[in-house]
Amino acid sequence: MASLRSSPCALPFLFFVAMASAQLSPTFYNTSCPDALSTIQSVVADAIATESRMGASLLRLHFHDCFVNASSAKTPNFTGEKNSFPNKNSLRGFDVVDSIKSQVEAICEQVVSCADILAVAARDSVVAVRIRHACIAFSCVQLGRRDATTASISAANSHLPPPTLGLSGLLSSFSSEGLSSTDMVALSGKRSVQSNAHNCSSFRDRIYNDANIDASFANSTKANCPSSGGDNNLSPLDVVTPTVFDNSYFKDLVSKKGLLFSDQQLYNGGSTDSLVTTYSEDMDAFFSDFATAMVNMGNISPLTGTHGEIRLNCRKTN
């Protein structure tokens, strides 16, 4: 594996490209912990090689971290965000984060934050699941976040969009975080590698009652999600390439094969239809907008400077 000592821009994916918040920089650890990024990349690659779904899980951790009171690595052991309704029994990947933190601490004690580990692991996860298909571009992840010392179950319940939201609710939810409709649609494309919906109960109403759904898709999904029972049964969010980061998710929406109600709302005669169509036909346009959206999401009020802390253990505060 090539060394990333000199620059975090050496990974093949257009990811974090815009100027980030003050004090964030792609070279933040070049002097203080020059091997941090290559260490994170190695652990992520091994984890995904062991279990292909892990890339999606790490990406989702970063998304949920940023969407609730900033990108600041709220600890999973708090009686807080992990137990919120959108997260309960669905977030995973904490063991991989523990492994990353342990190895990074071994080379640079209390230098690299858990928040930055989540950001880099998310970027490396996209690279890992995409690289099997094609190489895309080069860019940098912005670094320098610090870790939170609190978490909030009420904030998670109110900030994380549930799968039952309509388009107006989704737009409002993302707008409240400073994210545009383009950011929202592009970030939704992460479901391309999310592999499986949380459980049957999150999409049962859609496959049995919605009209804007492909009949054959609904019937095939019902086989794994009965009208009652089987609440924890899983079904793929991307029925074509569930372990490759691509634009199949948007093709599914155009074909009325969105698994979750909130997904299909992106293509249901509303203001985001044209963008979904564009992404379904132009994968490079999706990748470019996803990169920008990830920058914008990572810049949601990060803790920097002397705010927060650098955690020794990502599961608890110091």
Salt bridges, closest charged atoms under 4 A:
ASP35 OD1 - ARG5 NH2 3.16
GLU51 OE2 - ARG92 NH2 2.37
ASP65 OD1 - LYS74 NZ 3.08
ASP95 OD1 - ARG315 NH2 2.93
ASP98 OD2 - ARG315 NE 2.50
GLU105 OE2 - LYS101 NZ 2.85
ASP116 OD1 - ARG145 NH1 2.86
ASP124 OD1 - ARG123 NE 2.75
GLU177 OE2 - HIS159 ND1 2.53
ASP210 OD2 - ARG206 NH1 3.31
ASP231 OD1 - ARG204 NH2 2.76
ASP263 OD1 - ARG191 NE 2.74
GLU309 OE2 - ARG311 NE 3.80
